[in-house]
């Protein structure tokens, strides 16, 4: 019921009040205000939500310090009792839409038409209920903004489906908790946003588990202190690299400093927590641009508002502003990940009631290794080697598309019983070709034409003979510079070895134990295990002992039947070589129906079986394994995919032993994993993991957050960066990576069994 106040920062720690202009000359019933550049002209506009059934107000920024009130359109003529509003590009079309929470009436979702006007989306489920508070955030990390709404003491969480629609989430801890004013922030630095709900009584803190669910935090003062809390603001007030929390109460406010271990310390001294005010809202912002977040608190009249100046400390910092190009100009909905030392920090640009500038505390790091900006419409920008203690602006100009293109080449999209996949440049033209093993059918060889397309090779015994193949591996066993091919076959058929004739044709080798042993082979892997300069071969068998073939150097092989790796009978499905102890020679891991096998290479052509530790004694039905340095500590860790049991992730301790990781989605997801591969899919310097799954389960992509933790990239967005990789369900049998187009980034080939191409 008064005129609003507008203060311009003078840049020296002082402010000048603007007293003229439409923005500050009219008495309003304003409850909340949010900035957003709805017309993408580079200047922030202002939306003011008003109570008492008055029409809301939208002010267009004229670019000269003045504003013009918009007078036409439903967005400013719908007379509601609006309590809150928030901007977001929910349909990822490059301009900002806005959600308005209405008390005792239906909410409004206004879609930006791209021409300065808005359409009221009445079919959205969020528009069929009322609300008091709201907050956008991409809580499930699928690339599009979701929203939580406080309605009458209850939380309403809506997940963005990626097609312009939303689904209400009704199960789990968060939707069934007591409602509160929501504020998102990644307080535990695991790469997904957690949530604080401020309310009358004890507040609620909910840790994002990374799989779409939340866990309520208990037993800490941050959730046991009793107050009438109105609002909260996340911010790294001490610049130690973890988000702290300030809570505005009706009474004394509260400040909780993050201890870095998931707990918080309640600060008891200082005016920031001892002034007894009737506070309504709070914002954390670096007023003086000196690297220390200050706190501004809005109090109910007649009390004065409060600005608390942060004295700062010796810790370092970096502030980031975004300027969109293809996307909305403030970069709202963008995710920014920053690496300083060994720590990754993650913020999202949110326009609820928080500043659009992102503030990162860096602790004692004097530089920033890299910043990864994931823009809303699917491009990535990487900036490296920055000096700390500065404010920077990142403009969306050098961003590169990060979306995965699914190649629907008709020569590849054929339904057949694929069982194995192997990339190899058999004709040495610089482009990897593709071989697909098809049990009980003729195998397929696809020549890479170098332009993103493939041509099937249809002549020659390699692709005209029905096989019982289940796995294939390329390797130049005779050192002539051309890749040869080994095919592992089941049903007691002898395995096949094809010699590359260097002219695009192959000759099948018919002599030697390597192709006459019969058996029930499931996997094969080339490696020069004895370091004599030529490739040897390990073959894993489902029944009977496994085989190790030593290359004699004359294109023949000797079956080392007395080797430790070839004397035990087990149902083995795959084997992977890797130097886990960093002694310069390859060790071997074998997946089995029960206990898996880990063999250490002794460096003299012999192996020792490891008998201790979880990695050797876990009893699962394992089907795939992949080595990869997940934590960038210089030694390789191991992923093991299991059938009808949770998968396993083993961290290499660097001393020859492993620790099984028991938390996080990789270690707890339970599906029928069949094949797996490590690769840096988002090019942020960390190894991510892709898992091919059977039994009509969507394949799984785990993004490495840089601290040895992972998030599973979930389904649900047509604009999702990795949509095809995680939504193309099928009976996937194999996965392999190669740079098929010479772009410098690895591409992914997936082979399916049955009706899925």
N, C-alpha and C positions, 0 to 999 in steps of 0.2 A: 504494500500500500504506500510505497514511497518511490521516488525516482531511483533508478539503479546508479551505481558508482562505476566509473571507468578510470583506472589509473595507468598511466604510461610510465614504464621504467626508464629512468634517465641514464642508466648505465653506470651510475656511481653509487648505487645503494639507496638512492632516493627515488621518489615517484612524484609525478605531476598529475593532479586530478583534472580530467577533461570535464568541462562544465557546459559545453555547448554541443548541439547536434542532436539528432533524433534519438540516438542511443541513450542519452542521459537526461532528456528533457521531459519525458512523460512518466507519470506515476504508473507503476505496474503491480501485478500480483505475482511477480516472478518467484519461482522456487529453485530452478537450476538453470545453468547456462553452459553450453558446450561449443567449442570452436571447431570449425571444419571448413575446408575450401570446397564448397559444393559445386562450384562452376569451373574449378581447375584453372583459375586465372592467376594462381600464385599468391593470392591474398586470403587470409583466414576470414571467413564469415562467422556469424554468431547466431545460434538458435537459443531462444529463451522460452522455457516451459512455464506456463502460468496456471495458477489454481483458480478456484471459484468459478469454473465454467467460462472463463475468458479465453479468447483465442490466443494461441501461441504466437510468438513473434520471430520472424527470420530477418536478420539484418545483413544486407549485402555490403561487403567491403569494397569501397570505390577505388581503393588503391592510393588514395591521397590523404589518408588519415580520417576520412569521413565515412559514414555508413548511410545506406538507404534502406528504409523499411519496406519489405515486400508485402504487398497488400492483396495479391490475388493468389488463388489456388487453395486446395483443401488444407495444405500444411499450415496455413495461417488463418483459415476461416472456420475450421472445426473447433467449436467451443467445447472444451473438455475441462476436466479438473486434473491438469497434468502436473506430475510431481517430479519427473526425471526424463532425461533424453540422452541418447548416445548415437554418434555417427559410426557407420561402418559400411564398407563396400560388400554387402552380404552376397550379391550376385556376381561379384568379381568382373564387372564390366568396365572398371576404370573410373567410376565416379561414386561419390559418397551418398549412401542412403541414410535414413535416420529412423530410429525407433523411439517412440514416445510412450512412457508409462503413465497411465491415467488411473487416478484413484476413484473408485466407485463408478467405473465405466470401462468400456473396452479400450484396450491399448491401440496404438496406431503404428503401422509400419509403412513408411513412405519410401517408395522406390524412385530414385533419381532417373528421370527420362533422358538425361544427357543434354537437355536444351535449356536448363535453368528452371524447369518445372518438375513436379513430383506427382506420382500416382499413389493413391491410398490402396494398399494391398489388403483387401478385406478377407481373403481366403486363408491367410496365414493363421496357424493355430495360436500364435501369440496375440493375435488381434481379437480373439474370442474371450479373453480374460482381461481383468484389470491388473494394475500394478502400482507400486510405490517407488521402487528403485529398479535399476537395470544395469547390466554391464556386459559388453561384448568381449569375447576373447576366443581364440582358437585353442580350446582346452584339449582337444584330441589330436592336435598337430596334423590334421588332414588337409590343411591349406585354405580352409574357409572359416569365417568367424561364426562362432556359436554365441548363444546369449543365455544369461540367467536373469530371472525376474523375481523380485520380492512381491508376493501378492498375499495380503491378509495374513501375515505370519507364516507363510509357507514359501518354499523355494520352487520355482518353475524353471527347469533346465531344458533348453531346446537345442538339439544338435542340427547343424546345417547339413542338409543332404547333398549339397553341391549342385543342385538343379533349380535353385530358387525356392525350394520348399524346406520345411523344418519338421523334425520329429521330436515329440516330447519324450524326455528320458524320465521314466517313472520308477525305475528300480535302482537300488544301491543306497549308499549312505547319504549322499548329498541331497537327492530329491526328497528324502524322508526326514531330513533334519529340520530343526526349528529355523524359520526364516530369519533373514537379516540383510542388512545393506551390504552388497557384495563388492569386493575389490580383489583383483587378480594379481599374482606376482609369484615368481619362481624362487621361493625362499631357500630351497635345498639344492639349487644349482644342478638339477637333474634334467633340465631341458624342457620341462613342461610346467604349465602354470598351475599354481596352488591357489587356494581361495580363503579369504577371511570373511566371515559374516559378523558384522557388528549389530548388536541388538540389546534390548533391555534385559539385563541379567548377565550371564556369562556369554562371552563371544564364542564363536566356533571357528576353528582352523582346520582346513581339510587339505591333506596332502594328496596331490595327483599321483596315482599309481602308475601312470603311463600307459594304461590299457583301457582307458575310458571310465575307470572307476576311481573313487576317492576313499581315503581312510581318515577318520576323525582323530585329531590329536587330542590326547587326554593327559591329565596330571601335570600341566604346566600353568604358571600364573597367567600366561597369555590367553588361556581358555578357562581359568577358574576365578579370576578377578571379577567381582560383581560390580556393575555400574550400569548406567543408562547410556549406552554407547550409540552414537549417531553415525559416525563415519570413521574411515581409517585411510591411511596413506602408506604404501610401501616406499622405501627409499634406503639406500645404503648411506646412512648418516655419518658413519665412521670410516667409510671408504675401505673397508676390509675385505670386500669382495662378496659379501652376503647381504641380502635385503633385510633391513630392520622394519619395524612397524610402529607408526604413531596412531593413537586412537583418540578421537574427539568424543568427550563425554559431557553429559550434563553434570558438571562438578569438576573435579580435577581430571585432567587428561592423563594419558599413559604413553610411555615410550618403552618399547621392548627391543633390546639390541640382540641381534642374531649371534649366537655363540659359534656358528659354523658346523655344529654337529646335530642340527635338527631341533635344538632347544634355544630358548630365549632368556635373557636377563632383564628383569623389570627394573628400570631406573627409578630411584627414589628421591633424588635430589635435583635441584635446579628449577628455575621458574617455569620451564617448559612442562613440568609435571606437578608443580605445586600451586600454580595459579588456579583459583577456583572460579571457573567460568561456566557459562551455559552454552557450550559449544555445539555447533550444528554441522559443520563440515571442515575438511582440512585438505591441504595440498602440499606436497613436497616439491620445492623448486629452488634452483640455484639462482637467487635474485641477483647476486653480484658477479656471477660467472667466474667465481674463484675456485670452483671445484668442490665446494662444500654445500650440501643440500640444506636449505633453510626450510622453515615450516611456517605456513600461513594458516591461521585458524579463524574461521568465521563464527562469531558469537551472536546469539539472539540479542535483539535490542532490549534494553538500552545499553548493554555492555559493548565496549569497544572490541573490534577485531584485534587479533594479535599477530605480529610478525616476529618470529624468533630467528635471530641471526646465528648461524652455525659458526663457531670459532675455528672449526677444522682441526686437522692434525697433520702429521708428516706423511700419511698414506697418499698414494697416487690415484689418479682418476682419468676418465675420458668421457666427454659429452658428445652425443651424436644427434645431429638433425638430419632428416631425410627430405629430399626433394624428388617427388615422383615425376616420371615422364609419361610412360604408357599408363601407369597407375595414378591414383589420386595424388595430388601434389604434396600433401603432408606425409604420404607413405603410411597412412593408417591401415592397420592389419598386417603390416610388414613384421617379419621376425628378424631380429638382429642378434647374431651370436658373436661373441668376442672371446678370443683366446689370449691370455696373458700368462706366460709360463706354462704350467701344466693344467691350468684351470680354464674351463669354458663357462662363460656367463651368457644367459639368454634373457632377452627382453622382447616384448611385443609393443608396437606402437598402438596404444589404445586411446580412443576419444570417448571416455566416459565422463570423468571430470578431472582427469589427470593431465599434466603437461605433455606435449607431444615430443619434447626433447628427452632423449634417453640418457640416463646417467649411470656410468659404470664405475664402481669402486675397484681399484686394482691392487690394493694392499701395498706390498713393497715392490711391485713390478714397475720398472721405469719405462717400459715399452710394451707395445701390443704386437703380438706375433701376427694375428690376422683378425679381420672382421668379415663375417659372412652375412650378407643381407639377402634374405629370401623375400622378394617382392610379392605382393598379393596375386598377380596374374601369372606367376610361374616363371620368373627369371631370377637368376642369382648373380650377385656381385661380390667379388672378393677383393679386399684391400689388405695389404700386408705391410709390416714393418713401420709402425707408427710410434712416434714419441708420446709418452704419457703427458698428463697435465695440460690438456688443450681441448678446445671445442672444435669439432669438425662438421662439415656438411657433406653428405654423400648424395650425389645426384645420379638419378637413374639414367645413365647414358651409355655405360660400358657393360651393362648387365647382359648376361647371356641366357638364353632359354635353358631351363633345367628340366623341362618336361620330357617324359619318355615317349618316344614315338614307337608305336607297335606296327611293325612292318607286316602288312597284309599281302605279301607277295603270293600270288596264286600258286607258285611252285612250292612254297613252303606251307601254305595253309591247306594241307591235305590230311584227311582223317586216316590214320593207320596206327598200328600198335607200336608206337615208338617206345624204345626201352633205354637207349643211351644216346649221348650227344658228345661230339668232339669237334673242336675247331682246329684247323691246320692248313697252312698255306702250301698245299701239295705241289703246286706248279710254280712256286717262287715268283709270283707276279706282284707281291707286296700286299695282297689282300687275303685274309683267312677264309678258307672254304669250310663247308659244313658237312660232316658225316653223321647220319642218324641210323642207329641200329634198330631194326624192327624184327623182333622175334617171330619166327614162323612165316616171315614174308621176305621179299628181297629188301636189302638195305638200300638207303638213299645217300647219294653223294651230290651235293649242290655246289656248283662252281660260282664263286663270288665274282660278279662282272665288274666290280669296282665302282659302280654308280649307285650302290644301294640295292641292287637287284641281284637275283640268283638264277642260274640256269641248271636244270637237272642233268646230270650225266647219266646216260641211258645205255651205254654200251660197255662191255667188259665184264669179266666174271665177278668183279667186286660188287656190281649192282644188278646182276641178272640171276644170281643164285639164291634160292631160298635158304635162309640160315636159321639157327637157333641162337642168334646173337643177343647179348644182353648188355654188353659194354664194349667200348672201343677206346683205343689210345694211340695217338700219333707219336712217332719217335724215329729219328734217323739212326737205326741200329748199325748200319754199315758205313756211316760217316762219309757218304757221297754227296752230302749237301741237300738231299731231298728227303722229305718225310715219308716214312713207311707207316703201315697201319696194322695194329694187332686187334683182333676181335675175340672177345671172351664169349664162349658158347655154353649153353646149358644142355640138360637132358642127355648127358653122356656123349655129346658130340665133341669131337676134337676141335680145339681152338684154331683160329686162322691167322696167318701172318702173310701180309701182302707187301711185296717189294716194289717200291716206286721205280719205274723204268726211266724216269726223268723226262718222258715225253707226254705225260698226262695219262699214261696207262700203268696198270699194275699187274704183277705176276704173283700168283699164290705159291708160297713155299710149301712143299709137300714132304720134306724129309726133316728128321730131327724130333726129339722129344717135345719140343715146344709146340708142335702142331700135331702130335700123335698120341698125346697122353690121355685123351678122352676126358671124362670128368664132368663136373657140374659147376662151371666157372661163372662167377658173378661180377668180378672186378679185375682190373689190370692197371698197372702203373709202371712207367719207365723211370729208371734212375740209375746213374752210375754209382752204385753203392760202394764199390771197391776203389773208386777214384783212379781207374786205369785208362780213362779217356774214351770209353765206349759205353753205350747204354745197356744196362741189364733190365730184367723184367720181373716184376712180382705179380703173381696171379692168385687171387683169393677165390676159394672154392666153398660152395655151400655145404657139401658133405665131403669128408676126407681131408687130408692135409692140404695146406696151401703149397704153392710152388715158387721157388726162387730160381730164375734162370740167369746164370752168369754168361755174359757175352765173351766168347773166346777170342774176339778180335778178327776172326776170319769169316764172319757172317754166320757162324754156328753158335749154339748155346749148350751149356751144361747144366743139368738140373741138380742143384745143390740140396739133395734130399736129406742131408744130415745137419743142415743149418738150423739154428734154433728157431728161425722164422718159418721153417717148413716141416716141423716134426709133430705139431699138435693138430689133432683133428677137431674141427669146429665148424659151425655153420657161419662161414665168413661171407660178408657181402661187399666189402670195399676195403681199400687200403690206401693210405696217404703217406708220402715221404715228407720229412721235415727235420731240420737240424735244431731240435728243441733245446739241446744243451750247449749250442754255440761252440762246438769243438771242431767244426769244419767238415764233418761227414754226415750224411743223411741218416736219420733214424726213421723208424717205421711204426705207424699206428694202424691196427686192423680192427674193423668193426665186426662184431659177432652177435649171434642170437642171445648169448648170455654175457659172460665176462669178455670185455674187449682185451686186445693184446697191445702192449707197448714194448717195443724192442729198441734198446740203445745200441747204436753202431759202435763197436770197439775200435774201429779205425784200422783193423788188420784183416778185414773181410769176414769177421765173425760178429755175432750179436748176442746181447744179454737181455733176457726178458725181465722187465720191471715187475716186481711182485707186490710192492707196497703202494699205498695211497689210493684215494678214491678212483683215480683214473684207471687203475688196474683191477679194482675190485667191485666197482659198481656193476650191478647185474640188471642190465636193460636189454631190450631187443633193439640193437643199434643198426642203422641202415646207411648212415653217411657220416663223414667226418671231414673237417677242413681246418688247416692250420692258418693262423693269421695273428699278427701282433695288434691286438685290439686296444692296448693301452699305451702303445708307442714307447715301451720301455726297453726295446732292443732284443727281446726274446719272443718267440712265437707261442701263442696261446692256442687252445683247441676247442672247436665246437663239435659236438656229437649229436646228431639227430636220431631220435628214437621212434619206435613204432608203438603206439598205444601207451605212451608214457611221456612224462615231461622230458624235454631235451636237456642236454648237459653242456655247460660252459666251464672250461677249466682254465684258470689263470696260472700262467707259468711264474713260479716264484723266483726264477733266476738261479736256483741252486740244484736243478735237476728234479725238483718236486713240483707238484701242482696243487692248487686249491680249487675245489669246486665252488663256483658261484651259485648261491642259493636264492638270491633275490633278483627281481627285474624280469621283464617279459621273456627274454631269451631262455632263462632258466626255469620259468614256470609254465610257459605255453605247452600245451599238451595236444599234439596233432601228429599225424603220420608223416613224418619228414622222410623224404626219399633222397634228396640231393641238396648240396649247399655250396656256397662260394662266398669268399670275402672279396670286397671291392670298395673303393672309395667313391660311392655313387654320387655324393654331393660335392666332391672335390674340396673338402675342407681339411684334408691331411690326416683323416682317421679312417680306419677300415670299418665299413658297414658290412652287414651280413644279409644275404638273400637265401631263402630256403624254399625249395620246391616240395610241395605237399601232395599227398595222394588222397583217394577217397572223396573227391569233389570238394576238397577244402581249399580255400583261397591260399595262394602262396604268401609267404611272409617276408617282409622287408623290415630289418632292424637298423635304425639310424644310430650311429655311434655319436654320443654326446661329448666325447672327448675326455672323459674322466673315468673310463672303464665302465660306464653305464650306458644303457641303450633305451631307446623308445621304439615301440613297434608302430610303424606307419599304418594308420587305419584306413579303412575304406570310406567312401561316401562323397567324393567330390569329382565331378567331371573335369574340373580345372585342377584337380590334385596333381601335383608334380609327378607322382608315381602311380597314377590311377590304373593303367593297364597291368602293371606288375603285380598289383595286389587285389585286383577285382576280376581278372580273367581266371575264374575258377576252372578246375579240371583235375584229371588224374595225372598230375605232373610227375614224371619219372626222373628226368635229368635236367641239369642246368650247367651251363658253361659260359665263360665270358671271352670276348675278343673285341678288338677295335676293328670292326668290319668295314668302316669307311675312311680310315686314316685320319680321323678327327682328333686323335689324341685322348679320347675318352673311351672307356670300356663299354661295350654293348653286351646285352644278355640274351642268350638263346635258351629257350625252354622247350623240352620235348615232352609231349603228353601221350598217355596210353589210352586208346579207346576212341571215343567219339569226338574228343576235343582236338582241334588242329594243333 
